[in-house]
Amino acid sequence: MEELIELRSLVQRGDLESALSLIDELEEMSKDDKINKIYSYAIILLLNLIMQSAENRSTSSWEVSIRNSVISIQRTNKRRKAGGNYLSDREIIEILEDAYDRALDNARLEAFGGAYNAIALGKMVNQTEILAQASQLLQDSL
């Protein structure tokens, strides 16, 4: 809120260069917020895909979590008024790649009742396939 008050003041004073600089900063803050939210949803999406793959089964709960994560990523990434997306497909894939290890670490607590550590669980699944599956789910829901 303080930034908007400062922006109004800069515009009223005619300091357009500082106002544009502040707008750039606000845009970056907004994008960082979108990235953080998408990263959190990506962890949940990948966690459930890892558990499905490792245990070679699925549950209704996992399916719902996957569906909700996909919807939440799409919704967070969508520009409502301007149209389009905040992040490109490549940026989304990078977030999925970044979130994978965290998702694997979280999945180790749930898959097989927590019987395996992250390294052992990671050997039971194919990271490339899981990332491709997550990316495909996000593409299919467009």
Residue pairs with C-beta under 8 A, 6 or more apart in sequence:
3 22
3 25
3 26
6 22
7 19
7 22
7 23
7 26
10 16
10 18
10 19
10 22
11 19
30 86
31 86
31 87
34 76
34 77
34 86
34 87
35 87
35 91
35 95
37 72
37 76
38 73
38 76
38 77
38 87
38 92
38 95
39 95
39 98
39 99
41 69
41 72
41 73
41 76
42 69
42 73
42 95
42 96
42 98
42 99
42 103
42 134
43 99
43 102
43 103
43 106
44 65
44 68
44 69
44 103
45 65
45 66
45 69
45 70
45 73
45 96
45 103
45 134
45 137
46 96
46 99
46 100
46 103
46 104
46 107
46 130
46 131
46 134
47 65
47 103
47 106
47 107
47 110
48 62
48 65
48 66
48 69
49 66
49 130
49 133
49 134
50 103
50 104
50 107
50 111
50 121
50 125
50 130
51 62
51 107
51 110
51 111
52 58
52 62
53 124
53 125
53 126
53 129
53 130
54 107
54 111
54 112
54 121
54 124
54 125
55 111
55 112
66 137
70 137
70 138
70 141
71 141
73 92
73 138
74 138
74 141
74 142
76 86
77 85
77 86
77 87
77 92
78 85
78 86
79 85
79 86
87 95
89 135
89 139
92 135
92 138
93 131
93 135
96 131
96 134
96 135
97 131
100 127
100 130
100 131
101 118
104 118
104 121
104 122
105 118
107 118
107 121
108 114
108 116
108 117
108 118
108 120
108 121
111 121
112 121
116 124
